[in-house]
Amino acid sequence: MNQASISLNKFISDTGYCSRREADNLIIKGRVLLNDKPAQLGNRYTPGDSVEVDGSLITTNNKPAKKEKLIYMAFNKPVGITTTTEENIRGNIITYINHPKRIFPIGRLDKDSEGLIFLTNDGDIVNKILRAGNNHEKEYIVKVNKAVDYNFINKMAAGVRIKDGLTKPCIVKKVSNHTFRITLTQGLNRQIRKMCEAFDYKVMSLQRVRIMHITLGKIALGKWRYLSDVEVAQLQDMVKTSKSDY
């Protein structure tokens, strides 16, 4: 293997075009050409290669396109906004924020949920945060349709058998008669809603209030802020042991 080569999805994300996961999706959909041929998952990029996405060349003079200034932001997503980069989907997060630079969400937050989500143009950190086994905490406030008792709290915390398998043990605390806080270290699709449904509870509202060391704080619903240099440095430190290439 050429020591100068890197995975094609990493090259695409390094240019700031999209995350590596999104790059894989583009490759699967046949929207990426490598040296004028349809790219395949697992392809490698070597300096001098030509890479096109949707007909746009993202190499210049046989060198990778100049990387964008790295952006990290925290957004308080409202209910009804979909965390997708597909701008043809109504209510997508990219069109809603309308940032002048190309950015993409880190992970997802259900359309029916609100709260904190990160967006960036740093494809490297996206992959590190999303890698399984990193155990990065995400905290939520959940309101349900009937009274919360400590039997429910203890069962939720111990791990719940859902269609996706047995959830990991987590931290659950009662807030009020119908509300609890839950801190997860995994991100199964609609996990909290499915966990509640297993005990015949229905989620009425769900708000994510923390991801790792970043809290929602005073960000108004539908608004965003840039992460501070200190917050970014802490974030980089927390994921520094995660490998970004494969």
N, C-alpha and C positions, 0 to 999 in steps of 0.2 A: 504494500500500500504506500502510495506517495505520502511522505511525511508532511508535506505542505498542504495536503488536502484536508477538508473538513466535510462533515455531512452537509448535504445540500440544504436541508431545512434550517440548519444553524447559519449557513451563509445568508439565506434569505432573511432570517430574523435579525442577524447582525447588521444588515443594512437599514434596519428600522422599518421594514415593510410590513411585517406582521409577526406574531408569535410563532414558535416552532410548531406548535400544535395546528395553528391555522395554515402554516406552510405545508404541513402534511396533508391537510384537507384540500389545499389547492392542487397539490401533486396528484392526489387520488382523483380529483375531478378533471384532470388533464389540462389544467390551466397554466402549467409550467413547462417551458421548453429548456432543455439543457443541450447546448451546442446544436440547436435547431431540431432536436428530437424530443418527443414527449418524455418528460422525466418520470422516474419510477421511485417509489419509496426505497430508501437505502442508498440512492445515488450519492456520490461524493463530488464536491466542488474543488477544483484545482485552479490556482491563479492562472488566468488566461482563458478560462472557460466563459462561454456566453450563456447568460441566464435571462430568460424572458418570463414575465408573468402577465397574462392577458395581453400579450403582444407588446408590452413595454419592456425595453431592455433595462436591466438593473445592474449591468456592468458598464464601465466606461474606460476605453483605452486599455482593455485587458486588466483593469484593476477594479476591485470591488467599489460599488458606489459609495460616495462619502457618507459616513454615518451621521444620522441626525443627532442633535444634542439630546441627551437622554432626559426623558420626562417621567416623573412619577407623581401621580395625583390620587387623592382620596375623594370619592364621590358618594353623596348620599342619594342612592337610587330610589325613585318613587315606585310605587306599585304601578304596573302597566308597561314599564320599560323592559325590553328584552335585552339580555346581555349577549349580543351577537355583533359581529363585524359585518354581517350581510346587510348592506345599506338599503337593499330593496325590501327588507322586512319592515313593515310599519311599526313605529315605536322603538326602533333599535337604538341602543345606547350611544352609538357613534354619532348618528344624526342629531340626537337629543342634545348631546354636549356641544357638538359643532366646534370642536377645537381646530385651530388652523393646521396643526401637525397631525400626521397619521399616528393614531394611538389604538390600543386594543385592551380589553379587560383581562385581568388576571383571574382566572376561574370564572365562576358564574354565580348569579343570585337569581332565584326564580322570578318569573314575571309577576307572580302574585305576592312577592316579598319586597321589603324595602330595606334600606340601610347601606352600610359601608361596603364599597367595592373599590379595588385599586385599578387604575388604568396606567399604561406605560407604552413607550416605544422600545423598551429594552427586552428583546425577545429572550435573552439569556436568563434574566432573572425570572421571567415567566415560567420557564421550564424548571428552574430550581425550586420555586415555590410549589409548583404543582406535582413534583415528583412524589410518588407514594412513599410513605414511611418517614417523611420529614417531621410529622407530628406537630405541625404549626397550628396553634390554637385559633379558633374562631368562636366568638361568643354572640349569643342571640337572646332577645327577649321575646317570649312567645305567649300569646293570649289564646286560650282554648274555650270551647263552648260549654264546659261544665266545671264544677268545682275540682280543684287540684288537691289531692290528699297526699300524705307522705308515702303511702303504699305505691301510688303512681310515680312519685319522685324517685323512690328507691329502685323501682323496676326500670325506669328510663335510664338511670345512672349505671345500672349493672350490665346493660347491653340488651338489645331487643332483636328478636328474630323477625326480619322482614324479608321481602322477596329477594333482595340483593344479598342476603346472608345475615349473619349475626353482627350487629353493630359493636364497635369498640366501647368499652366502659368510658363514661364521660362524667363531667361535673354538672349536676342539676340542683338548682336551689329554688324553693318556692318564694315568690315575690308577693303575691296576693291571692285572693280566693280563686281567680281564674288565670293567673299569670305566673310564669316561671322563667328563670334564666337557665340556659344550657350552653356549655362550652364543649365543642367538638374538636377532635384532632383528625377527622376524616371528612370527606365531602361527597358522600353518595348522593345520587340524584334525588332531590326532594326528601332527603333523609329524615328531617325532623317531622315533616308531615306524615311520613310513613310510620315512624316510630309512634306517634300519637295515635294514628289509626289502628295500630296493633292492640291498643287498649280502649278502643271505641271512643277516642277523643277526636274532635275536629279542630284544626287550627283556624282561628278567626283572624289573627294578624301575626306577622313574623317580621322582626326587625333585627338585622345584624348590627351590633354595636361595637365590635372589636375584631380586628384581624391581627394576630401576633401582638405587637406592642403598640399598634396604632388604634386609637379609639375614634368613634364617630364624633365625639365632642360637640362643638357648637356649629357644625356644618349644617346649614338649613336644608330641608328636604328639596331635592332637585338642584343643589349647588355643589361645588367642588372646590378643593384647594390643592396647591402643590405641597408635597411632602417637604419638610425642611431638610437641610443638608445633614443634620444630626440624625433625623429619622431615617433617611436613605442609608447613611453609614451603618446604623444599627441593623437595618433590613439586610444590607449586604453581608454584615457579619453573621447574622442568624442563618443565612443560606450558603455561606462560603464553603461548607463541606459537601454541598450537593454538586454532583457532576452535571455539567450542562451539555456534554457531547455524548453521542452513542452511535 
